[in-house]
Amino acid sequence: MMHGERPQLYLYVDRSLPSYLIVRDEIGAFWRVPCGDQAWERREPYTLTEDAQLESLPGHYKYLIGIAS
């Protein structure tokens, strides 16, 4: 990664987990992240299942988990 470049994160919502955002990081790992203070630090691994219905969210919603876009 070049200096000053931010990691690429992709945001999703899983309607079965309304209190969380699902984040896919730059290496393809999925995380369940609560909204609020220090959310990224409180993330937990998220296992993508066949019946998961992820809906993509715009990147500007990163503020919900404390990450500037």
TIVO-2410 file (N, C-alpha, C; in nm, 3 decimals):
# residues 69
REC num residu      c1      c2      c3 atome chaine
REC   1      M   0.085  -0.117   0.000     N      A
REC   1      M   0.000   0.000   0.000    CA      A
REC   1      M   0.090   0.124   0.000     C      A
REC   2      M   0.057   0.220  -0.079     N      A
REC   2      M   0.135   0.342  -0.087    CA      A
REC   2      M   0.107   0.430   0.035     C      A
REC   3      H   0.203   0.513   0.069     N      A
REC   3      H   0.188   0.604   0.182    CA      A
REC   3      H   0.066   0.693   0.162     C      A
REC   4      G  -0.016   0.706   0.265     N      A
REC   4      G  -0.134   0.791   0.258    CA      A
REC   4      G  -0.256   0.723   0.198     C      A
REC   5      E  -0.238   0.604   0.145     N      A
REC   5      E  -0.351   0.532   0.086    CA      A
REC   5      E  -0.428   0.460   0.196     C      A
REC   6      R  -0.559   0.469   0.193     N      A
REC   6      R  -0.642   0.404   0.294    CA      A
REC   6      R  -0.681   0.264   0.247     C      A
REC   7      P  -0.696   0.173   0.343     N      A
REC   7      P  -0.741   0.039   0.303    CA      A
REC   7      P  -0.880   0.046   0.243     C      A
REC   8      Q  -0.907  -0.039   0.148     N      A
REC   8      Q  -1.037  -0.044   0.082    CA      A
REC   8      Q  -1.132  -0.130   0.165     C      A
REC   9      L  -1.242  -0.073   0.208     N      A
REC   9      L  -1.343  -0.144   0.284    CA      A
REC   9      L  -1.476  -0.132   0.211     C      A
REC  10      Y  -1.552  -0.241   0.212     N      A
REC  10      Y  -1.682  -0.243   0.147    CA      A
REC  10      Y  -1.788  -0.270   0.254     C      A
REC  11      L  -1.895  -0.192   0.252     N      A
REC  11      L  -1.999  -0.200   0.353    CA      A
REC  11      L  -2.123  -0.270   0.300     C      A
REC  12      Y  -2.183  -0.350   0.387     N      A
REC  12      Y  -2.306  -0.421   0.355    CA      A
REC  12      Y  -2.396  -0.419   0.478     C      A
REC  13      V  -2.522  -0.447   0.456     N      A
REC  13      V  -2.616  -0.469   0.565    CA      A
REC  13      V  -2.674  -0.608   0.545     C      A
REC  14      D  -2.689  -0.680   0.655     N      A
REC  14      D  -2.756  -0.810   0.656    CA      A
REC  14      D  -2.884  -0.787   0.735     C      A
REC  15      R  -2.997  -0.795   0.671     N      A
REC  15      R  -3.126  -0.762   0.734    CA      A
REC  15      R  -3.154  -0.848   0.857     C      A
REC  16      S  -3.089  -0.962   0.870     N      A
REC  16      S  -3.111  -1.045   0.989    CA      A
REC  16      S  -3.028  -0.997   1.108     C      A
REC  17      L  -2.938  -0.901   1.086     N      A
REC  17      L  -2.855  -0.843   1.193    CA      A
REC  17      L  -2.867  -0.690   1.190     C      A
REC  18      P  -2.981  -0.636   1.229     N      A
REC  18      P  -3.006  -0.493   1.214    CA      A
REC  18      P  -2.915  -0.401   1.297     C      A
REC  19      S  -2.850  -0.451   1.398     N      A
REC  19      S  -2.765  -0.367   1.482    CA      A
REC  19      S  -2.620  -0.364   1.436     C      A
REC  20      Y  -2.592  -0.426   1.323     N      A
REC  20      Y  -2.455  -0.438   1.275    CA      A
REC  20      Y  -2.443  -0.399   1.128     C      A
REC  21      L  -2.324  -0.356   1.090     N      A
REC  21      L  -2.288  -0.347   0.949    CA      A
REC  21      L  -2.192  -0.462   0.922     C      A
REC  22      I  -2.193  -0.510   0.800     N      A
REC  22      I  -2.099  -0.613   0.758    CA      A
REC  22      I  -1.995  -0.544   0.673     C      A
REC  23      V  -1.869  -0.568   0.703     N      A
REC  23      V  -1.759  -0.504   0.632    CA      A
REC  23      V  -1.670  -0.610   0.570     C      A
REC  24      R  -1.638  -0.591   0.442     N      A
REC  24      R  -1.539  -0.677   0.376    CA      A
REC  24      R  -1.412  -0.595   0.363     C      A
REC  25      D  -1.303  -0.647   0.417     N      A
REC  25      D  -1.178  -0.571   0.415    CA      A
REC  25      D  -1.099  -0.596   0.287     C      A
REC  26      E  -0.982  -0.534   0.279     N      A
REC  26      E  -0.902  -0.539   0.157    CA      A
REC  26      E  -0.851  -0.678   0.122     C      A
REC  27      I  -0.849  -0.771   0.218     N      A
REC  27      I  -0.805  -0.908   0.186    CA      A
REC  27      I  -0.923  -1.003   0.167     C      A
REC  28      G  -1.046  -0.950   0.176     N      A
REC  28      G  -1.165  -1.031   0.149    CA      A
REC  28      G  -1.230  -1.091   0.272     C      A
REC  29      A  -1.179  -1.061   0.392     N      A
REC  29      A  -1.239  -1.111   0.515    CA      A
REC  29      A  -1.364  -1.029   0.548     C      A
REC  30      F  -1.465  -1.096   0.603     N      A
REC  30      F  -1.588  -1.030   0.642    CA      A
REC  30      F  -1.591  -1.012   0.793     C      A
REC  31      W  -1.644  -0.897   0.837     N      A
REC  31      W  -1.653  -0.862   0.978    CA      A
REC  31      W  -1.792  -0.812   1.012     C      A
REC  32      R  -1.840  -0.849   1.130     N      A
REC  32      R  -1.965  -0.797   1.184    CA      A
REC  32      R  -1.925  -0.683   1.276     C      A
REC  33      V  -1.972  -0.562   1.246     N      A
REC  33      V  -1.927  -0.443   1.317    CA      A
REC  33      V  -2.049  -0.368   1.373     C      A
REC  34      P  -2.052  -0.345   1.505     N      A
REC  34      P  -2.162  -0.268   1.561    CA      A
REC  34      P  -2.146  -0.121   1.527     C      A
REC  35      C  -2.254  -0.048   1.523     N      A
REC  35      C  -2.245   0.097   1.503    CA      A
REC  35      C  -2.209   0.161   1.637     C      A
REC  36      G  -2.148   0.276   1.630     N      A
REC  36      G  -2.119   0.350   1.752    CA      A
REC  36      G  -1.971   0.371   1.777     C      A
REC  37      D  -1.940   0.417   1.897     N      A
REC  37      D  -1.803   0.448   1.935    CA      A
REC  37      D  -1.712   0.327   1.929     C      A
REC  38      Q  -1.595   0.345   1.876     N      A
REC  38      Q  -1.492   0.242   1.865    CA      A
REC  38      Q  -1.545   0.113   1.803     C      A
REC  39      A  -1.634   0.128   1.709     N      A
REC  39      A  -1.699   0.012   1.647    CA      A
REC  39      A  -1.598  -0.080   1.579     C      A
REC  40      W  -1.504  -0.025   1.504     N      A
REC  40      W  -1.408  -0.109   1.432    CA      A
REC  40      W  -1.325  -0.192   1.529     C      A
REC  41      E  -1.294  -0.136   1.644     N      A
REC  41      E  -1.217  -0.209   1.744    CA      A
REC  41      E  -1.299  -0.322   1.808     C      A
REC  42      R  -1.432  -0.315   1.797     N      A
REC  42      R  -1.520  -0.417   1.856    CA      A
REC  42      R  -1.572  -0.515   1.751     C      A
REC  43      R  -1.513  -0.516   1.633     N      A
REC  43      R  -1.559  -0.605   1.526    CA      A
REC  43      R  -1.537  -0.751   1.562     C      A
REC  44      E  -1.619  -0.836   1.499     N      A
REC  44      E  -1.608  -0.981   1.517    CA      A
REC  44      E  -1.613  -1.044   1.378     C      A
REC  45      P  -1.549  -1.158   1.362     N      A
REC  45      P  -1.556  -1.226   1.231    CA      A
REC  45      P  -1.701  -1.257   1.194     C      A
REC  46      Y  -1.730  -1.247   1.067     N      A
REC  46      Y  -1.864  -1.276   1.014    CA      A
REC  46      Y  -1.848  -1.388   0.911     C      A
REC  47      T  -1.923  -1.493   0.929     N      A
REC  47      T  -1.919  -1.605   0.835    CA      A
REC  47      T  -2.030  -1.588   0.734     C      A
REC  48      L  -1.990  -1.574   0.610     N      A
REC  48      L  -2.086  -1.559   0.501    CA      A
REC  48      L  -2.150  -1.695   0.473     C      A
REC  49      T  -2.282  -1.702   0.481     N      A
REC  49      T  -2.354  -1.826   0.456    CA      A
REC  49      T  -2.433  -1.816   0.326     C      A
REC  50      E  -2.479  -1.929   0.277     N      A
REC  50      E  -2.557  -1.930   0.152    CA      A
REC  50      E  -2.684  -1.849   0.162     C      A
REC  51      D  -2.747  -1.849   0.279     N      A
REC  51      D  -2.875  -1.779   0.293    CA      A
REC  51      D  -2.858  -1.632   0.335     C      A
REC  52      A  -2.735  -1.585   0.351     N      A
REC  52      A  -2.713  -1.444   0.385    CA      A
REC  52      A  -2.758  -1.356   0.268     C      A
REC  53      Q  -2.824  -1.250   0.300     N      A
REC  53      Q  -2.871  -1.156   0.198    CA      A
REC  53      Q  -2.808  -1.020   0.224     C      A
REC  54      L  -2.686  -1.005   0.176     N      A
REC  54      L  -2.615  -0.880   0.196    CA      A
REC  54      L  -2.658  -0.778   0.092     C      A
REC  55      E  -2.680  -0.657   0.138     N      A
REC  55      E  -2.711  -0.545   0.050    CA      A
REC  55      E  -2.599  -0.444   0.064     C      A
REC  56      S  -2.545  -0.401  -0.047     N      A
REC  56      S  -2.434  -0.306  -0.049    CA      A
REC  56      S  -2.479  -0.169   0.000     C      A
REC  57      L  -2.390  -0.103   0.074     N      A
REC  57      L  -2.414   0.033   0.122    CA      A
REC  57      L  -2.308   0.126   0.063     C      A
REC  58      P  -2.342   0.252   0.041     N      A
REC  58      P  -2.243   0.348  -0.007    CA      A
REC  58      P  -2.133   0.369   0.097     C      A
REC  59      G  -2.014   0.398   0.050     N      A
REC  59      G  -1.898   0.415   0.136    CA      A
REC  59      G  -1.909   0.527   0.238     C      A
REC  60      H  -1.993   0.627   0.211     N      A
REC  60      H  -2.002   0.737   0.307    CA      A
REC  60      H  -2.066   0.696   0.439     C      A
REC  61      Y  -2.119   0.576   0.449     N      A
REC  61      Y  -2.173   0.526   0.575    CA      A
REC  61      Y  -2.063   0.476   0.670     C      A
REC  62      K  -1.937   0.484   0.630     N      A
REC  62      K  -1.827   0.440   0.716    CA      A
REC  62      K  -1.824   0.517   0.848     C      A
REC  63      Y  -1.879   0.637   0.849     N      A
REC  63      Y  -1.881   0.714   0.973    CA      A
REC  63      Y  -1.957   0.641   1.084     C      A
REC  64      L  -2.052   0.555   1.048     N      A
REC  64      L  -2.131   0.481   1.147    CA      A
REC  64      L  -2.045   0.387   1.230     C      A
REC  65      I  -1.932   0.346   1.177     N      A
REC  65      I  -1.843   0.257   1.250    CA      A
REC  65      I  -1.711   0.326   1.285     C      A
REC  66      G  -1.709   0.457   1.273     N      A
REC  66      G  -1.594   0.533   1.316    CA      A
REC  66      G  -1.476   0.534   1.219     C      A
REC  67      I  -1.503   0.512   1.093     N      A
REC  67      I  -1.398   0.513   0.991    CA      A
REC  67      I  -1.430   0.625   0.893     C      A
REC  68      A  -1.338   0.716   0.876     N      A
REC  68      A  -1.358   0.825   0.780    CA      A
REC  68      A  -1.349   0.769   0.639     C      A
REC  69      S  -1.436   0.815   0.551     N      A
REC  69      S  -1.432   0.766   0.413    CA      A
REC  69      S  -1.329   0.837   0.330     C      A
***
